[in-house]
Amino acid sequence: IHPAQAQEKLANYNAAIGESSISVVSSGAFMAVQFATAWSSVIRGVGVVAGGPYWCAKADSFFGFGTSLSNALGPCLQGPLDVNDFIAKADAEAASGAIDPLRFVSRQKVYIFHGYNDAVVGPAATDAAAAFYRHYLGEANRGNLYYQTAVGAGHSLVVAQDSPSAGLNKCNENKTPFIDACGHDQAGIILQHIYGPLNRPGPGPLTGTM
């Protein structure tokens, strides 16, 4: 890059890494569970929108890529899934030191979402994710899991608008950009579940650069 085009370095904002959370949809939601489990010591919460459990694709190495891809595009989307496989794998990985100790998962705040019009990821996947987290949260922390299945969304993130517009689909649709207008502030609900009551937005338009 020419010096004149050099990008400004990202500033240090002194953010507390232990307050981190990760929330994504679809394949990203599967990834979010992987990340939040593997790095559980620094992840406070996770939002799993149309995703499944840890190690769902059962990918251990590059050489198992074909098998893991068939798992990812098959059982991981529609089942059947045996959550005991994923729990055993997580236990073994934690015991070997490959991932963080799983006691940290028990303190996480977990939001899982399945829209009942989702034509891509079936309820078997999100059910397995919920069962995985129930195992590690235990009875004492069962309130840390919020599993939402009563919204008629398609395969999508859901937003507070209640009617489609440019860049937004109808609530029950399963197509790009995978953002459905269901009159439901999903991002706000996830953040509030993880962090508690949120500050009200400031007045006026947002400013600044990214």
C-alpha positions as CSV (number, residue, x, y, z in Angstrom):
1,I,0.0,0.0,0.0
2,H,1.3,3.5,-0.9
3,P,2.1,5.5,2.3
4,A,-0.6,8.0,1.3
5,Q,-3.1,5.2,1.4
6,A,-2.0,3.7,4.7
7,Q,-4.9,3.0,7.0
8,E,-5.0,4.4,10.5
9,K,-4.2,1.8,13.1
10,L,-7.1,0.5,15.2
11,A,-7.1,2.4,18.5
12,N,-6.9,0.7,21.9
13,Y,-10.3,1.2,23.6
14,N,-9.4,-0.6,26.8
15,A,-12.4,-3.0,26.4
16,A,-12.6,-5.8,28.9
17,I,-12.1,-9.0,27.0
18,G,-14.1,-10.9,29.6
19,E,-17.1,-8.9,28.6
20,S,-17.0,-10.2,25.0
21,S,-20.0,-11.9,23.4
22,I,-20.6,-13.4,19.9
23,S,-23.9,-13.6,18.1
24,V,-24.4,-14.7,14.5
25,V,-26.9,-16.4,12.2
26,S,-26.8,-19.7,10.2
27,S,-23.3,-21.0,9.5
28,G,-22.0,-18.2,11.6
29,A,-24.2,-19.3,14.5
30,F,-22.6,-22.8,14.3
31,M,-19.2,-21.0,14.4
32,A,-20.3,-18.8,17.3
33,V,-21.0,-22.0,19.4
34,Q,-17.6,-23.4,18.4
35,F,-15.8,-20.1,19.4
36,A,-17.8,-19.5,22.6
37,T,-17.1,-23.1,23.8
38,A,-13.4,-23.1,22.8
39,W,-12.7,-19.7,24.3
40,S,-15.3,-19.8,27.0
41,S,-13.0,-18.1,29.5
42,V,-13.4,-14.8,27.7
43,I,-16.9,-15.1,26.3
44,R,-19.7,-13.8,28.5
45,G,-22.5,-14.8,26.2
46,V,-23.5,-16.1,22.8
47,G,-26.5,-15.6,20.4
48,V,-27.2,-18.6,18.2
49,V,-29.7,-17.7,15.5
50,A,-30.5,-20.8,13.5
51,G,-27.4,-22.7,14.5
52,G,-26.5,-26.0,16.2
53,P,-24.2,-27.6,18.8
54,Y,-20.5,-27.7,19.3
55,W,-18.6,-30.0,16.9
56,C,-21.8,-30.6,14.9
57,A,-19.9,-31.3,11.6
58,K,-17.4,-33.6,13.5
59,A,-14.4,-32.0,11.7
60,D,-11.2,-33.0,13.4
61,S,-8.7,-32.4,10.6
62,F,-8.4,-31.4,6.9
63,F,-8.4,-35.0,6.0
64,G,-11.9,-35.5,7.3
65,F,-13.2,-32.6,5.3
66,G,-15.4,-34.7,3.0
67,T,-17.1,-36.3,5.9
68,S,-17.5,-33.1,7.9
69,L,-19.0,-31.3,4.9
70,S,-21.6,-34.0,4.5
71,N,-22.4,-33.7,8.2
72,A,-22.6,-29.9,8.0
73,L,-25.0,-30.1,5.0
74,G,-27.0,-33.0,6.3
75,P,-27.6,-33.9,10.0
76,C,-26.4,-30.5,11.2
77,L,-29.2,-28.8,9.3
78,Q,-32.1,-31.2,9.8
79,G,-31.0,-34.0,12.2
80,P,-30.9,-36.6,13.5
81,L,-28.3,-35.5,16.1
82,D,-27.1,-37.2,19.3
83,V,-26.1,-34.4,21.7
84,N,-24.1,-37.0,23.7
85,D,-21.5,-37.1,20.9
86,F,-21.0,-33.4,21.2
87,I,-20.8,-33.3,24.9
88,A,-18.2,-36.2,24.9
89,K,-16.1,-34.4,22.3
90,A,-16.2,-31.1,24.3
91,D,-15.2,-32.9,27.5
92,A,-12.3,-34.7,25.8
93,E,-11.1,-31.4,24.2
94,A,-11.2,-29.6,27.5
95,A,-9.5,-32.4,29.3
96,S,-6.6,-32.3,26.8
97,G,-6.3,-28.6,27.1
98,A,-7.2,-28.0,23.4
99,I,-10.1,-25.7,24.5
100,D,-10.9,-23.8,27.7
101,P,-12.2,-25.5,30.8
102,L,-15.9,-26.1,30.4
103,R,-16.7,-24.6,33.8
104,F,-16.6,-21.3,32.0
105,V,-19.5,-22.3,29.8
106,S,-21.7,-22.7,32.8
107,R,-21.6,-18.9,33.5
108,Q,-22.4,-17.8,29.9
109,K,-25.7,-16.2,28.9
110,V,-27.0,-18.1,25.9
111,Y,-29.7,-17.1,23.4
112,I,-30.9,-19.6,20.9
113,F,-33.5,-18.9,18.2
114,H,-35.4,-21.0,15.7
115,G,-38.0,-19.4,13.5
116,Y,-40.8,-21.9,12.9
117,N,-40.8,-21.0,9.2
118,D,-37.1,-21.7,8.8
119,A,-36.7,-23.9,5.7
120,V,-32.9,-24.3,6.0
121,V,-32.0,-25.2,9.6
122,G,-34.6,-27.4,11.3
123,P,-35.5,-27.6,14.9
124,A,-33.3,-30.6,15.5
125,A,-30.2,-28.4,15.2
126,T,-31.3,-25.7,17.6
127,D,-32.8,-28.4,20.0
128,A,-29.4,-30.0,20.1
129,A,-27.7,-26.7,20.8
130,A,-30.1,-26.1,23.6
131,A,-29.5,-29.5,25.1
132,F,-25.7,-29.0,24.8
133,Y,-25.9,-25.8,26.8
134,R,-28.4,-27.2,29.3
135,H,-25.9,-29.9,30.1
136,Y,-23.1,-27.4,31.0
137,L,-25.3,-24.7,32.5
138,G,-26.8,-27.2,34.9
139,E,-29.9,-26.7,37.1
140,A,-28.3,-23.7,39.0
141,N,-27.9,-21.7,35.8
142,R,-30.7,-22.9,33.7
143,G,-32.1,-19.3,33.5
144,N,-29.0,-18.4,31.5
145,L,-30.5,-20.1,28.5
146,Y,-33.2,-18.3,26.5
147,Y,-34.5,-20.6,23.7
148,Q,-37.0,-18.7,21.5
149,T,-39.1,-20.7,19.1
150,A,-42.4,-18.8,19.0
151,V,-41.6,-16.3,16.1
152,G,-42.7,-17.2,12.6
153,A,-39.5,-16.2,11.0
154,G,-37.8,-17.8,8.1
155,H,-34.0,-18.5,8.0
156,S,-32.9,-15.1,9.0
157,L,-32.0,-12.5,11.6
158,V,-35.1,-10.8,12.8
159,V,-35.6,-7.0,13.1
160,A,-38.1,-4.7,14.9
161,Q,-39.7,-3.5,11.7
162,D,-43.1,-5.2,11.1
163,S,-43.3,-4.8,7.3
164,P,-40.9,-5.5,4.5
165,S,-39.0,-2.7,2.8
166,A,-35.8,-2.3,0.9
167,G,-33.3,-4.7,2.3
168,L,-35.9,-6.5,4.5
169,N,-38.0,-9.6,3.7
170,K,-41.4,-10.6,4.9
171,C,-41.2,-12.4,8.3
172,N,-41.6,-15.9,6.9
173,E,-39.2,-15.7,4.0
174,N,-36.0,-17.7,3.5
175,K,-34.0,-15.7,1.0
176,T,-31.2,-13.1,0.8
177,P,-30.4,-10.8,2.6
178,F,-31.8,-13.2,5.3
179,I,-33.2,-10.3,7.4
180,D,-36.9,-10.7,8.1
181,A,-39.2,-7.9,9.3
182,C,-41.1,-9.6,12.2
183,G,-41.7,-6.8,14.6
184,H,-39.2,-8.3,16.9
185,D,-36.0,-6.6,18.1
186,Q,-33.8,-9.6,18.1
187,A,-30.5,-7.8,18.5
188,G,-31.8,-5.9,21.4
189,I,-33.2,-9.0,23.1
190,I,-29.9,-10.8,22.6
191,L,-27.9,-8.0,24.1
192,Q,-30.2,-7.5,27.0
193,H,-30.2,-11.2,27.8
194,I,-26.4,-11.2,27.8
195,Y,-25.7,-7.8,29.4
196,G,-28.8,-6.8,31.2
197,P,-30.8,-3.5,30.8
198,L,-29.5,-1.4,27.9
199,N,-29.0,2.3,27.7
200,R,-31.4,4.2,25.5
201,P,-30.0,5.3,22.2
202,G,-28.7,8.8,22.1
203,P,-30.6,11.5,20.3
204,G,-29.9,12.3,16.7
205,P,-28.2,10.2,13.9
206,L,-25.1,8.1,14.6
207,T,-21.8,9.7,13.6
208,G,-18.2,8.6,13.2
209,T,-16.3,6.3,10.9
210,M,-15.6,2.6,10.7
